[in-house]
Amino acid sequence: MTRRAQRGPYPHLVPELQHLRGDALALWGDAVARRHAFEDLLDAWEAGSIRLATAVERIDAAVVQGLEALGLPRDTLLDPVSIVGTSPYEPAGQKFADCRLHLSGTHMDRMVRTLGLPDDSARTWVHESLHARLAYAEDAAREHRPFKGYEEGMAEGLARLIVQEKAGMRPSEASYAYFVYAYRTLTGAFGIDVERLWRELWRFSVGRVRESFPDVVSRLAAERTAPLTSAQQGRLRAVADTLFATSRMNQMPHEGALMAAWRTALR
Amino acid sequence: MTPEQLLAQVAALVAAGREQEALGFARATGPGVRPALTADQFARLGGMLEGAAMTLDLAEAEARGATKVARAS
């Protein structure tokens, strides 16, 4: 609470977001304005209206300015964000290797209009934007296919931290829940700050998060206690590969079990 | 098929590296799932499919060397 300035029209926002101006500030701070912006976008998309580009740009500008203010700037996209989709049962969004960013209009429609959760579409927008930070590693699929938790847990953890804790939004907390809790329990076990860990990992390209993981954790742990030994780093890698394995993607997180797993790395 | 069965099958296909099948299965089977997915289930599905689609794109980009010419991000 001490970080939150009690001034301005949206005191629930962290100071970095309170410094935004105009429409971007309103979209981060005002839930009703945000819902109307998503509804306007969906109306224009369904009608095939030329207003769609403006509606997309309105939300996207707010996302870009917010991430910039929070020190997590999105890199330049190849094209403006595209709204696509023919079925709700498709990816909520996708950041492509060639720097395009697509969001599913059908998924967004289900979330915003049917399920009443426009903040979840905001979370998706931020999540995909967090993937757009650096050129992807050429062999990124070799990490992402078997170990999605490293990248997706980091991106989703940061996305939720931003929209929930920094902006007071109310998205679903279910997407990639296992991986997000794996990160959170790791930082509990090692006495490090989860936001710092995610921000440090975000500095690496998609496809290089797993490679950098033990060094980053060791460096952050050293600020509190001591750097990890090479044996501890080896065990940390083994535990992380297990918990961030793609096969865990649909599992429900259990805090005690996750904490116990991480602690084996500290022996 | 129930929502949890849909989610489990999609997760299994993605974990097996059969991302294209996972995407096709969700699209074909999702509309017939009863009861309808809750918001949390829908968010879980959208996330899993996002991950599947991203892996496919990364693999395709590597195959054609596209990441080498990626302009910025």
Interface residues (C-beta under 8 A of the other chain):
Chain A: R74 D75 T76 L77 L78 S87 P88 Y89 E90 P91 A92 G93 Q94 K95 F96 A97 D98 C99 S104 H107 R110 M111 L115 G116 L117 D120 T124 H127 E128 H131 A132 R133 L134 A135 Y136 A137 E138 D139 A140 A141 H144 R145 P146 K148 E152 E156 P171 S172 E173 A174 S175 Y176 A177 V206 G207 A245 T246 S247 M249 N250
Chain B: L7 A8 V10 A11 V14 A15 G17 E19 L23 A26 R27 T29 G30 P31 T38 A39 D40 Q41 F42 A43 R44 L45 G46 G47 M48 L49 E50 G51 A52 A53 M54 T55 D57 L58 A59 A61 E62 G65 A66 T67 K68 V69 A70 R71 A72 S73
